[in-house]
Amino acid sequence: MKFLSTRNKDLKISAREAIVKGISEDGGLFVPESFPRFDIFENIELKYTDLAHKILSLYLTDFDEGDLKELIEKSYATFPEFVANVEYNSNEYLELYHGKTSAFKDFALCLLPNLLAYAKKSLGIEDKTLILTATSGDTGKAALEGFYNKENIDILVVYPTDGVSAVQKLQMDTTDSLNSKVIAIEGNFDDAQSSVKEIFNNPEIKKSLSDKNVYLSSANSINIGRLLPQIVYYFYAYADLYKNNKIQKDEKISFCVPTGNFGDILAGFYAKEMGLPVDKLIIASNSNNVLTDFFSTGVYNANRELEKTMSPSMDILISSNLERLLFHKSSDEVVVEKMNDLKTKGEFNSDIKFDEFLCGFANEEETSKTILKVYEEDKYLIDPHTAVAKFVADKCGVSNTVILSTASPYKFSSSVLSSLGEKLSEDEFDNIELLNEKTGVEIPKEIAKLRNKKLIHDTKIDKKDISKEVLNFSDRGTRISVPATSANLGPGFDALGLAVNLYNICEYKKTDEVEEYNKNIKENLIYKSYDYTFNYYGEKSVPIKIESKTDIPMSRGLGSSSTCVVMGILAAFHEIHKEIDRREILKIATEIEGHPDNVSPAIFGGFTSTVFEDNKIYLEEFKASDKIKFLALIPDSPLLTESARKVLPENYSRKDAVFNISRTSILPLALISGNYENLKIAFQDKIHESYRFKLIPEMDKIQAAIKESDAISHYLSGAGSTIMLVLKSDDFKTKEFLGEKLSKLDGDYKLIDLEIDYKGALII
Ligand SMILES: *Cc1c(COP(=O)(O)O)cnc(C)c1O
């Protein structure tokens, strides 16, 4: 299968090339040269990923079949549920928002980055790709997740300060991948979009980027690799209806699609062209109803003010993917003419017939009323985008219509809540909770988690400064992130450890300031470990300058020094061009640190148990049940490892040894099963804790408070002074309860919610 440019049908390239290029040099978009037939009834029982594999391999013919299967499985591994076809009051809704960022865009944006990385690699392209994307909310976060720490691909997302919802903004600003940058631009979506377009069209910026082997690309839906994955759920939805006896064989159904950039509905058109029994495709718009006008009058007129609505992902005046439909319905010459008109006059006319399409729009009041009506009549909660589609579907009155539900209502909690006639709070998290209390609809996990997430991005600029930011970001140094660790876990003295989500993060570049570098080697553990690693391999170290930032408190038993050691070694591996071999890194780190119990989870992430003997390391990794979480209780006074070692006795009784053996053997198994009863005793220890607890002021009172709380268990983290509490994952009270108790003591104590980190050390 070849792909053609909509503005030049003689320009034919392969799928991999089309995905890497994104957009054709003539300004056109890539489209398949033909539509392969696909019989859904022959594939009716396939699970989602297998169906995706079958359909996509018809287009991505230059991908290895096995590789493509792997890419698809990997991409969709995080989807708890694909689509839910739900029926309310004889309306069928296709819920497409159960992916990671709670918008349908996850379907395409979790796959596109893997397709792109594969295409680049297999075509031997080593340049760095910089994804530059303007977003009205959903694309930004879905793209940030899709490109999360992808090798050799950086992503910069620009969103407008006006026009994204509070949840969308938080979702983006808390993204912690090392290859990302998020920028808020003063103004509305048009301002964000135009400033990004200017960068794409600025030859000077492109030149200075290409001098550094950096090439711009976009995550917007102009990339064919974003369009194709969306075809799959149209087939899947049909199969689901058929299997549930809601339709007969070959019976036609219609789809009503909330539409902005015309990508989603175009995928429906592709499905129809491939043979899916589709009657009508209904284009639903909000008050920015350029498409409604075009499909009913033949005049596309973008000369109007962009209105800010409660369905921001559809606040668009130029629907890029319409160009593809024009091409399929006419010719490249017609497209060139129309797009030229659009560019020069802001409008174009056409007399092309679009028989399979219907259209309509809902204004703000109609959208709001639809949310209320559907909730009151059907007890079904829909987001504003879906409400637009529902309103338009009702107006069109076509039987057998499936409404595409494109976002979770919780992404737009305040709009939805006020549509239901409820009073709003200033705080969006209160609104989320109010909506949950009123409706009982479950809050998506990732949205619930936002409350405790750290704000990472806070760049807010005027749009004239965007090019500076892009160039700065493209100049970034190498970044490393290493998680904090909690060792011993009670009885697993010097053997067990786990990684938690506090991080030591750095960015470094090569430097000419040799003197300063030599000084750093002597004084700073990161530099020391970096230099040590070069020496280990008999090489002379290359001077670098490191800027690091850490959340991990020092000398509190959370492995802060181990993170420095691991960081230095990783930087050295990178500079020596050695492949990142985690076991090798562990060996060097253990040499520097003396024992592996903190460094191994910092390198591998998750839980590790390690034995270090005769210069050889024996390691096992495991994952704990998600029925537990952790809470760190951090005293204001440090505990030095040295003094914590000194208080330990030389010898232990057989009774104590047996006590620890029994606890240590049940602990990993109980962590894996999440058995609360066993976890209660599994953290008990006779080797170090009782001696070390004496070194922590007020420990008796702290322990009394913990005993009164709902905590399952607790242990001394590393050599202290942090005390780690093990909580049930749905325990939201203990933190507050302990906070109250601790406030009455003399010392200052911090309580930090912690999750297990499974990523380990990363370098990007
Ligand atoms: C992006 C988006 C749309 C519009 O989809 P297009 O493919 O751009 O037409 C509709 N609803 C939601 C929630 C979206 O995020």
The ligand as an SDF file (V2000), in Angstrom:
LIG
                    3D

 15 15  0  0  0  0  0  0  0  0999 V2000
  -10.5800   15.9720   19.6910 C   0  0  0  0  0  0  0  0  0  0  0  0
  -11.9170   15.7830   20.2280 C   0  0  0  0  0  0  0  0  0  0  0  0
  -13.0490   15.8340   19.4110 C   0  0  0  0  0  0  0  0  0  0  0  0
  -12.9580   16.1320   17.9440 C   0  0  0  0  0  0  0  0  0  0  0  0
  -12.3360   15.0990   17.2100 O   0  0  0  0  0  0  0  0  0  0  0  0
  -11.7600   15.4050   15.7430 P   0  0  0  0  0  0  0  0  0  0  0  0
  -11.0980   14.1540   15.3160 O   0  0  0  0  0  0  0  0  0  0  0  0
  -10.7810   16.5330   15.9020 O   0  0  0  0  0  0  0  0  0  0  0  0
  -12.8860   15.7890   14.8860 O   0  0  0  0  0  0  0  0  0  0  0  0
  -14.2820   15.6040   19.9890 C   0  0  0  0  0  0  0  0  0  0  0  0
  -14.4130   15.3680   21.3120 N   0  0  0  0  0  0  0  0  0  0  0  0
  -13.3450   15.3220   22.1260 C   0  0  0  0  0  0  0  0  0  0  0  0
  -13.5460   15.0810   23.5720 C   0  0  0  0  0  0  0  0  0  0  0  0
  -12.0550   15.5210   21.6270 C   0  0  0  0  0  0  0  0  0  0  0  0
  -11.0140   15.4730   22.4430 O   0  0  0  0  0  0  0  0  0  0  0  0
  1  2  1  0
  2  3  1  0
  2 14  2  0
  3  4  1  0
  3 10  2  0
  4  5  1  0
  5  6  1  0
  6  7  2  0
  6  8  1  0
  6  9  1  0
 10 11  1  0
 11 12  2  0
 12 13  1  0
 12 14  1  0
 14 15  1  0
M  END
$$$$
